[in-house]
Amino acid sequence: MSNNLSSLPNQASVVIIGGGMAGLSCAASLARQGVSDVVLLEAKTLAHAQASSFGETRMFREMYSDPVLCKLAQEANRLWREEEVLSGETLRETHGLLFYGESWDEETIEGSIPGARRVMDDQGIPYEALNAGEISARFPLKPKADFTGLFEPTAGAVRSDKVIAHWRKTAEQAGHLLVEHAAVRSLDDDGGGVLLESGQHIAADQVVVACGVWSQLLLAPLGLAPKLEVWPMLWAHYTVDPALADRYPQWFCFQKERGDDGGLYYGFPVLSTTSDGRPRIKAGIDWAPQELRVREPNAMCSEPPARLVELLDHFLFNNVSGIQERVETVISPYSMTSDVNFVLDRLSPKLSLFCGGSGQSFKFAPLIGDSLARLARGESPAVDISCWNHKRAAVCA
Ligand SMILES: Cc1cc2nc3c(=O)[nH]c(=O)nc-3n(C[C@H](O)[C@H](O)[C@H](O)COP(=O)(O)OP(=O)(O)OC[C@H]3O[C@@H](n4cnc5c(N)ncnc54)[C@H](O)[C@@H]3O)c2cc1C
């Protein structure tokens, strides 16, 4: 890791802007594809707490209502397995995922129970269908009597903090320069270079923009900014009854919106403890009220809004058994397109982009990194990711 701006070269094969999931997975893929002479510039620190890749876990699943995303998630899982073999580390934990709740035929930002069931049936993905009694017998959850559930046994959690450390090591071992506190002020008109806030300029054969919710700020002057919203997303850690600690599933609860309660909540099993050794689970809400969504990334609220904290507490204490105390509360941004799908594309001969990762992209990380690296090498992505193109109506500003 270099923090020394004066040691920056004035030319590189590839400059990556952004040190979150997308930038680091791209750097690691370039390393594996034999590309050296790569500089990654991060405005703050790698995977920092105000951006979207911070924290210890992300869900992975193939349980999608959209058959294309389901297939791409299968491809990403194949690449995760390769990545784990190469790294010699377990980067994901497979403990299954329970989708449960109201089963109505309308897609939410995470899909729906009936939609996911149809796609898993079509694609032969194994799952168990559970009713409310079976859910409450098996897990410390309190489903309403009319709730239904689907359990995907091969889903689980990506250990995102471990993965970030792994990509960083892979890139550094390949000789890439990963530079923190190196904010980019602007892109060259042809995309083939960057000007830093420090005044330094780096010319590049290829530039990859991986700035999450901040991507628009760099791309707007070139007329290439996709249409994105920034959603402030609340999550927290709760300590739980040690007697139940090994029974919590990874879950996602679907309920219809009622008043200011968006109805979508999720949680993880116990995967870590507090500093004084108490078992804890991570849980969050998966909607942002309209009035908190913004276009200007730096205008997003940075403190957890009291009403959202109240709703999350209310859900956890009333619907999950053994919840004891909320011990950490965080707001993190979703970079959101209107069709809840990503943007991964070449914008001009020297410029590629990933953004719009919403609450879904971490599970696709090896595919995102591999695709960005191939674009930066002048190739096409290895699989069809045209659903993420930047010219679709949903993202044209
Ligand atoms: C609360 C939450 C829960 C989620 N849960 C899941 C899940 O369960 N499963 C799943 O698959 N996905 C999940 N996701 C989605 C996934 O984590 C994100 O989509 C992904 O991490 C986004 O990564 P990124 O690299 O695009 O953006 P970021 O991580 O935000 O990285 C962008 C980086 O660019 C830097 N930057 C910005 N501007 C500049 C500049 N001008 N110069 C230099 N650097 C700059 C920023 O400082 C930042 O570090 C979740 C996301 C959130 C927020």
The ligand as a Tripos MOL2 file, in Angstrom:
@<TRIPOS>MOLECULE
LIG
   53    58     1     0     0
SMALL
NO_CHARGES

@<TRIPOS>ATOM
      1 C1        -25.9580   -2.0330    3.6400 C.3       1 LIG1
      2 C2        -25.6220   -2.8150    2.4110 C.ar      1 LIG1
      3 C3        -25.9150   -4.1850    2.3800 C.ar      1 LIG1
      4 C4        -25.6190   -4.9220    1.2370 C.ar      1 LIG1
      5 N1        -25.8850   -6.2690    1.2300 N.ar      1 LIG1
      6 C5        -25.5430   -7.0050    0.1620 C.ar      1 LIG1
      7 C6        -25.7270   -8.4160    0.1770 C.ar      1 LIG1
      8 O1        -26.1990   -8.9830    1.1670 O.2       1 LIG1
      9 N2        -25.3700   -9.1130   -0.9300 N.ar      1 LIG1
     10 C7        -24.8110   -8.5270   -2.0200 C.ar      1 LIG1
     11 O2        -24.5080   -9.2210   -2.9870 O.2       1 LIG1
     12 N3        -24.5970   -7.1720   -2.0590 N.ar      1 LIG1
     13 C8        -24.9420   -6.4230   -0.9930 C.ar      1 LIG1
     14 N4        -24.7230   -5.0690   -1.0030 N.ar      1 LIG1
     15 C9        -24.2190   -4.4350   -2.2300 C.3       1 LIG1
     16 C10       -22.7240   -4.3190   -2.3160 C.3       1 LIG1
     17 O3        -22.1090   -4.3800   -1.0630 O.3       1 LIG1
     18 C11       -22.3920   -2.9730   -3.0020 C.3       1 LIG1
     19 O4        -23.1590   -2.8300   -4.1820 O.3       1 LIG1
     20 C12       -20.9120   -2.9350   -3.3790 C.3       1 LIG1
     21 O5        -20.1210   -3.1240   -2.2270 O.3       1 LIG1
     22 C13       -20.5810   -1.6210   -4.0700 C.3       1 LIG1
     23 O6        -19.1990   -1.5620   -4.2930 O.3       1 LIG1
     24 P1        -18.5500   -0.4030   -5.1660 P.3       1 LIG1
     25 O7        -17.1070   -0.7320   -5.2960 O.co2     1 LIG1
     26 O8        -19.3660   -0.1960   -6.3950 O.co2     1 LIG1
     27 O9        -18.7680    0.9340   -4.2970 O.3       1 LIG1
     28 P2        -18.0560    1.4330   -2.9620 P.3       1 LIG1
     29 O10       -17.7930    0.3200   -2.0340 O.co2     1 LIG1
     30 O11       -18.8770    2.5660   -2.4580 O.co2     1 LIG1
     31 O12       -16.6540    1.9690   -3.4460 O.3       1 LIG1
     32 C14       -16.4960    3.1730   -4.1560 C.3       1 LIG1
     33 C15       -15.2030    3.8020   -3.6870 C.3       1 LIG1
     34 O13       -14.8500    4.8730   -4.5870 O.3       1 LIG1
     35 C16       -14.2320    5.8640   -3.8240 C.3       1 LIG1
     36 N5        -14.2890    7.1300   -4.5760 N.ar      1 LIG1
     37 C17       -15.3880    7.8560   -4.8660 C.ar      1 LIG1
     38 N6        -15.0650    8.9490   -5.5770 N.ar      1 LIG1
     39 C18       -13.7200    8.9060   -5.7340 C.ar      1 LIG1
     40 C19       -12.7880    9.7820   -6.3780 C.ar      1 LIG1
     41 N7        -13.1900   10.8870   -7.0100 N.pl3     1 LIG1
     42 N8        -11.4740    9.4460   -6.3310 N.ar      1 LIG1
     43 C20       -11.0610    8.3060   -5.7170 C.ar      1 LIG1
     44 N9        -11.9110    7.4660   -5.0870 N.ar      1 LIG1
     45 C21       -13.2210    7.7510   -5.1030 C.ar      1 LIG1
     46 C22       -15.0490    5.9070   -2.5470 C.3       1 LIG1
     47 O14       -14.3470    6.5440   -1.4840 O.3       1 LIG1
     48 C23       -15.3010    4.4300   -2.3030 C.3       1 LIG1
     49 O15       -14.3440    3.8450   -1.4570 O.3       1 LIG1
     50 C24       -25.0160   -4.2980    0.1230 C.ar      1 LIG1
     51 C25       -24.7240   -2.9280    0.1540 C.ar      1 LIG1
     52 C26       -25.0070   -2.1990    1.3000 C.ar      1 LIG1
     53 C27       -24.6830   -0.7430    1.3180 C.3       1 LIG1
@<TRIPOS>BOND
     1     1     2 1
     2     2     3 ar
     3     2    52 ar
     4     3     4 ar
     5     4     5 ar
     6     4    50 ar
     7     5     6 ar
     8     6     7 ar
     9     6    13 1
    10     7     8 2
    11     7     9 ar
    12     9    10 ar
    13    10    11 2
    14    10    12 ar
    15    12    13 ar
    16    13    14 ar
    17    14    15 1
    18    14    50 ar
    19    15    16 1
    20    16    17 1
    21    16    18 1
    22    18    19 1
    23    18    20 1
    24    20    21 1
    25    20    22 1
    26    22    23 1
    27    23    24 1
    28    24    25 2
    29    24    26 1
    30    24    27 1
    31    27    28 1
    32    28    29 2
    33    28    30 1
    34    28    31 1
    35    31    32 1
    36    32    33 1
    37    33    34 1
    38    33    48 1
    39    34    35 1
    40    35    36 1
    41    35    46 1
    42    36    37 ar
    43    36    45 ar
    44    37    38 ar
    45    38    39 ar
    46    39    40 ar
    47    39    45 ar
    48    40    41 1
    49    40    42 ar
    50    42    43 ar
    51    43    44 ar
    52    44    45 ar
    53    46    47 1
    54    46    48 1
    55    48    49 1
    56    50    51 ar
    57    51    52 ar
    58    52    53 1
@<TRIPOS>SUBSTRUCTURE
     1 LIG1         1 GROUP 0 **** ****
